[in-house]
């Protein structure tokens, strides 16, 4: 979802291409289908043992990190 609240469907290969063109200090891929921009992360809560729930500004639904990316995301968001 972009800042205008438009949803865009992309294949995983397209998302990977987009990810490769972004600044890794600003964007993070939290799971197979979602990237987040650091400045739009509003709130982070524990979802279960190995995942986090992320509240993004302007989005009602919470985004969930994958188990494999949770620890890396925690380090990234603190930088």
MDTraj code that builds the backbone (N, CA, C; nanometers):
import mdtraj as md
import numpy as np

residues = "UNK UNK UNK UNK UNK UNK UNK UNK UNK UNK UNK UNK UNK UNK UNK UNK UNK UNK UNK UNK UNK UNK UNK UNK UNK UNK UNK UNK UNK UNK UNK UNK UNK UNK UNK UNK UNK UNK UNK UNK UNK UNK UNK UNK UNK UNK UNK UNK UNK UNK UNK UNK UNK UNK UNK UNK UNK UNK UNK UNK UNK UNK UNK UNK UNK UNK UNK UNK UNK UNK UNK UNK UNK UNK UNK UNK UNK UNK UNK".split()
xyz = np.array([
    [0.0856, -0.1158, 0.0000],
    [0.0000, 0.0000, 0.0000],
    [0.0904, 0.1221, 0.0000],
    [0.0564, 0.2182, -0.0822],
    [0.1374, 0.3395, -0.0847],
    [0.0765, 0.4457, 0.0066],
    [0.1371, 0.5640, 0.0098],
    [0.0895, 0.6674, 0.1011],
    [-0.0464, 0.7229, 0.0614],
    [-0.0900, 0.6972, -0.0611],
    [-0.2235, 0.7382, -0.1049],
    [-0.3249, 0.6278, -0.0790],
    [-0.2817, 0.5244, -0.0051],
    [-0.3637, 0.4087, 0.0322],
    [-0.4075, 0.3252, -0.0874],
    [-0.3273, 0.3252, -0.1920],
    [-0.3537, 0.2396, -0.3075],
    [-0.2806, 0.1084, -0.2883],
    [-0.3491, -0.0014, -0.3152],
    [-0.2864, -0.1329, -0.3080],
    [-0.2343, -0.1686, -0.4463],
    [-0.1152, -0.2260, -0.4499],
    [-0.0531, -0.2663, -0.5753],
    [-0.0130, -0.4120, -0.5642],
    [-0.0575, -0.4939, -0.6561],
    [-0.0202, -0.6344, -0.6559],
    [0.1063, -0.6527, -0.7375],
    [0.2033, -0.7199, -0.6786],
    [0.3302, -0.7462, -0.7447],
    [0.3665, -0.8917, -0.7251],
    [0.4372, -0.9460, -0.8204],
    [0.4882, -1.0812, -0.8001],
    [0.6112, -1.0717, -0.7104],
    [0.6512, -1.1837, -0.6533],
    [0.7674, -1.1820, -0.5637],
    [0.8926, -1.1357, -0.6374],
    [0.9073, -1.1744, -0.7640],
    [1.0258, -1.1307, -0.8386],
    [1.0237, -0.9800, -0.8593],
    [0.9065, -0.9212, -0.8824],
    [0.8975, -0.7758, -0.8953],
    [0.9295, -0.7061, -0.7640],
    [0.8828, -0.7620, -0.6542],
    [0.9109, -0.7033, -0.5237],
    [1.0603, -0.7096, -0.4942],
    [1.1246, -0.8169, -0.5331],
    [1.2690, -0.8307, -0.5147],
    [1.3433, -0.7246, -0.5963],
    [1.2983, -0.7006, -0.7187],
    [1.3599, -0.5974, -0.8016],
    [1.3438, -0.4596, -0.7392],
    [1.2258, -0.4328, -0.6854],
    [1.2011, -0.3048, -0.6190],
    [1.2912, -0.2926, -0.4963],
    [1.2968, -0.3991, -0.4180],
    [1.3799, -0.3988, -0.2975],
    [1.5257, -0.3690, -0.3313],
    [1.5749, -0.4236, -0.4409],
    [1.7137, -0.4023, -0.4812],
    [1.7427, -0.2576, -0.5201],
    [1.6380, -0.1803, -0.5531],
    [1.6561, -0.0418, -0.5939],
    [1.6304, 0.0586, -0.4809],
    [1.5997, 0.0095, -0.3628],
    [1.5698, 0.0966, -0.2493],
    [1.6894, 0.1088, -0.1561],
    [1.6903, 0.2145, -0.0770],
    [1.7937, 0.2320, 0.0247],
    [1.7612, 0.1397, 0.1416],
    [1.8505, 0.0467, 0.1697],
    [1.8261, -0.0497, 0.2764],
    [1.8185, 0.0145, 0.4143],
    [1.8725, 0.1331, 0.4293],
    [1.8622, 0.2017, 0.5578],
    [1.7221, 0.2585, 0.5798],
    [1.6433, 0.2749, 0.4726],
    [1.5098, 0.3328, 0.4824],
    [1.3972, 0.2308, 0.4684],
    [1.4200, 0.1246, 0.3908],
    [1.3168, 0.0247, 0.3627],
    [1.3598, -0.1130, 0.4115],
    [1.2609, -0.1909, 0.4560],
    [1.2897, -0.3258, 0.5035],
    [1.1796, -0.4193, 0.4574],
    [1.2184, -0.5366, 0.4092],
    [1.1219, -0.6378, 0.3686],
    [1.0887, -0.7224, 0.4911],
    [0.9676, -0.7062, 0.5437],
    [0.9305, -0.7728, 0.6682],
    [0.8820, -0.9153, 0.6472],
    [0.8391, -0.9464, 0.5257],
    [0.7927, -1.0813, 0.4920],
    [0.7956, -1.0970, 0.3400],
    [0.7431, -1.2060, 0.2876],
    [0.7501, -1.2310, 0.1429],
    [0.6764, -1.1280, 0.0584],
    [0.5808, -1.0580, 0.1171],
    [0.4970, -0.9717, 0.0338],
    [0.4911, -0.8249, 0.0752],
    [0.5688, -0.7853, 0.1764],
    [0.5564, -0.6474, 0.2238],
    [0.6904, -0.5838, 0.2589],
    [0.7045, -0.4602, 0.2141],
    [0.8174, -0.3748, 0.2494],
    [0.7636, -0.2602, 0.3344],
    [0.8417, -0.2137, 0.4300],
    [0.8014, -0.0968, 0.5079],
    [0.9099, 0.0100, 0.5021],
    [0.8666, 0.1342, 0.5087],
    [0.9579, 0.2480, 0.5156],
    [0.9708, 0.2864, 0.6627],
    [1.0929, 0.3034, 0.7065],
    [1.1199, 0.3269, 0.8487],
    [1.0410, 0.4450, 0.9041],
    [1.0308, 0.5539, 0.8302],
    [0.9650, 0.6719, 0.8856],
    [0.8131, 0.6552, 0.8980],
    [0.7561, 0.5506, 0.8376],
    [0.6124, 0.5280, 0.8476],
    [0.5754, 0.4244, 0.9538],
    [0.6742, 0.3654, 1.0186],
    [0.6469, 0.2701, 1.1264],
    [0.6044, 0.3497, 1.2489],
    [0.4824, 0.3241, 1.2928],
    [0.4249, 0.3994, 1.4038],
    [0.4379, 0.3270, 1.5378],
    [0.4188, 0.1951, 1.5343],
    [0.4188, 0.1175, 1.6580],
    [0.4608, -0.0259, 1.6279],
    [0.5342, -0.0856, 1.7208],
    [0.5778, -0.2249, 1.7069],
    [0.5404, -0.2985, 1.8352],
    [0.4745, -0.4130, 1.8185],
    [0.4362, -0.4946, 1.9328],
    [0.4712, -0.6398, 1.9052],
    [0.4897, -0.7132, 2.0115],
    [0.5118, -0.8569, 1.9975],
    [0.3812, -0.9211, 1.9502],
    [0.3884, -1.0018, 1.8457],
    [0.2708, -1.0697, 1.7928],
    [0.2614, -1.2101, 1.8499],
    [0.3709, -1.2833, 1.8404],
    [0.3847, -1.4112, 1.9100],
    [0.5328, -1.4315, 1.9378],
    [0.5724, -1.5518, 1.9699],
    [0.7097, -1.5768, 2.0146],
    [0.8158, -1.5235, 1.9178],
    [0.7976, -1.5452, 1.7888],
    [0.9021, -1.5107, 1.6928],
    [0.8610, -1.4089, 1.5869],
    [0.7523, -1.3365, 1.6070],
    [0.7105, -1.2370, 1.5089],
    [0.6655, -1.1087, 1.5782],
    [0.6625, -1.0014, 1.5002],
    [0.6197, -0.8711, 1.5498],
    [0.5010, -0.8218, 1.4689],
    [0.4184, -0.7423, 1.5321],
    [0.3079, -0.6740, 1.4665],
    [0.3508, -0.5291, 1.4481],
    [0.3398, -0.4790, 1.3253],
    [0.3843, -0.3437, 1.2945],
    [0.2647, -0.2594, 1.2533],
    [0.2470, -0.1466, 1.3197],
    [0.1440, -0.0503, 1.2834],
    [0.2110, 0.0549, 1.1979],
    [0.1582, 0.0738, 1.0774],
    [0.2128, 0.1708, 0.9829],
    [0.1166, 0.2889, 0.9755],
    [0.1701, 0.4103, 0.9706],
    [0.0879, 0.5310, 0.9634],
    [-0.0080, 0.5224, 0.8447],
    [-0.1354, 0.5499, 0.8694],
    [-0.2345, 0.5539, 0.7632],
    [-0.2904, 0.4198, 0.7206],
    [-0.2484, 0.3120, 0.7869],
    [-0.2969, 0.1782, 0.7519],
    [-0.3659, 0.1194, 0.8742],
    [-0.4882, 0.0728, 0.8572],
    [-0.5626, 0.0171, 0.9710],
    [-0.5112, -0.1189, 1.0143],
    [-0.4773, -0.2029, 0.9179],
    [-0.4317, -0.3384, 0.9492],
    [-0.2872, -0.3356, 0.9984],
    [-0.2543, -0.4290, 1.0865],
    [-0.1165, -0.4446, 1.1324],
    [-0.0445, -0.5385, 1.0377],
    [0.0819, -0.5138, 1.0137],
    [0.1654, -0.5997, 0.9294],
    [0.2458, -0.6901, 1.0215],
    [0.2688, -0.8120, 0.9774],
    [0.3370, -0.9112, 1.0607],
    [0.4711, -0.9483, 0.9975],
    [0.5759, -0.9463, 1.0773],
    [0.7074, -0.9874, 1.0277],
    [0.7121, -1.1395, 1.0135],
    [0.7944, -1.1861, 0.9229],
    [0.8175, -1.3305, 0.9144],
    [0.9100, -1.3702, 1.0285],
    [0.9051, -1.4952, 1.0674],
    [0.9901, -1.5421, 1.1770],
    [1.1370, -1.5233, 1.1435],
    [1.1726, -1.5456, 1.0182],
    [1.3139, -1.5361, 0.9802],
    [1.3643, -1.3916, 0.9748],
    [1.2753, -1.2939, 0.9631],
    [1.3178, -1.1541, 0.9530],
    [1.3012, -1.0736, 1.0816],
    [1.2398, -1.1301, 1.1822],
    [1.2089, -1.0545, 1.3034],
    [1.3326, -1.0005, 1.3734],
    [1.4313, -1.0833, 1.3968],
    [1.5532, -1.0379, 1.4666],
    [1.6271, -0.9316, 1.3855],
    [1.6340, -0.9505, 1.2555],
    [1.7012, -0.8539, 1.1680],
    [1.6243, -0.7222, 1.1658],
    [1.4910, -0.7315, 1.1637],
    [1.4080, -0.6109, 1.1662],
    [1.4311, -0.5317, 1.2943],
    [1.4386, -0.5996, 1.4071],
    [1.4616, -0.5298, 1.5350],
    [1.5909, -0.4495, 1.5310],
    [1.6965, -0.5081, 1.4775],
    [1.8244, -0.4373, 1.4670],
    [1.8127, -0.3197, 1.3706],
    [1.7460, -0.3432, 1.2564],
    [1.7314, -0.2398, 1.1547],
    [1.6543, -0.1193, 1.2079],
    [1.5450, -0.1432, 1.2783],
    [1.4597, -0.0319, 1.3247],
    [1.5299, 0.0511, 1.4308],
    [1.6242, -0.0052, 1.5027],
    [1.6969, 0.0684, 1.6072],
    [1.8122, 0.1511, 1.5525],
    [1.8499, 0.1290, 1.4280],
    [1.9612, 0.2045, 1.3683],
    [1.9233, 0.3482, 1.3401],
])
top = md.Topology()
chain = top.add_chain()
for i, resn in enumerate(residues, 1):
    res = top.add_residue(resn, chain, resSeq=i)
    for name in ("N", "CA", "C"):
        top.add_atom(name, md.element.get_by_symbol(name[0]), res)
traj = md.Trajectory(xyz[None], top)
